[in-house]
């Protein structure tokens, strides 16, 4: 006797389907299907070229929607095929569950509730990674994945490897993905974040059988190598395209400039000492001879030491044109003090930038020593003067 699914109306209201990719999971698949079907009739199974008696199990569940092909092509392809099929059937969302029995359908309502909170979010079911029977290598791999996800997106999350996910197909669009195996779940997560899709988390239960009963198709060396290559590519794209793109988008909006000025530069909760330190450090970084890397180094260090990033960046522009010539000249003159009889003069009048740079290269040590000395001195002076001015003007503002 068929049982009426408990949440079928909600699945239909939000146009959601449960998506289960499977490959040789005959030992657990029947229970997983029965579990999911007790909540909804909208269940899609992708048979990724199974060679066991998976087809017999699927034939016993005619109410499911089936995508099947041969040979086995990997979890990434199975998920991509499932996404494509779900869109064709008019679904806006899919909730993915693994076929190995580690996920519980009792958490499906948790995922459905997230749609009401934010209908455009991609939600990951965060597992309790400290529970009994959790493989140690899974815990390490998840921490590793969480770290690289943060580097690539700036987002922190508790569990980036969980396969229990709610995918907003209507927001993801027809993105052309690269990966075909387990690493696909990293790619889709990172590229969705790059696309502006909110990444959210929901606590879910997970079952890991004892080691002797556990079946996994994950091939440690080969799959971990693929994941490492993917992360290398994603980090490269992040640095050369995503971060510059996001910065340009941010700076192109006037309200962001006002917010930056109000919350970062003025920041009434920040002490005069911290503001002055940020200004002095910015001046130091603007003069120190790290041409081409001054600004990025200043930003990274300001994050590390929790300095006011906006003030650091503004102060670091002390060496941008037309002030560049003055900074170069002052550095060269300062270096002259230390070089004694071997020092050289730097002539600007009637010289081209090529000639000036040639002179600096010929006397590089004088310039480097002078630039470092000038950076330290100017940074300290800027910090002291800034602190004095802030103490006066911020106190007057408070009195008024």
Secondary structure, 3 states (H helix, E strand, C coil): CCCCCCCHHHHHHHCEEEEEEECCCHHHHHHHHHHHHCCCCCEEEEEECCCCCHHHHHHCCCCCEEEEECCCCCHHHHHHHHHHHHHHCCCCEEEECCCCCCCCHHHHHHHHHHHHHCCCCEEEEECCCCCCCCCHHHHHHHHHHHHHHHHHHCCCCCCCCCCCEEEEHHHHCCCCCCCCCCCHHHHHHHHHHHCCCCEEEEECCCCCCCHHHCCCCCCHHHHHHHHHHHHHHHHHHHHHHHHHHHHHHHHCCHHHHHHHHHHHHHCCCCCHHHHHHHHHHHHHHHHCCCCCCHHHHHHHHHHHCCCCHHHHHHHHHHHCCCHHHHHHHHHHHHHHHHHHHHCCCCCCCCCCHHHHHHHHHHCHHHHHHHHHHHHHHHHHHHHHHHHHHHHHHHHHHHHC
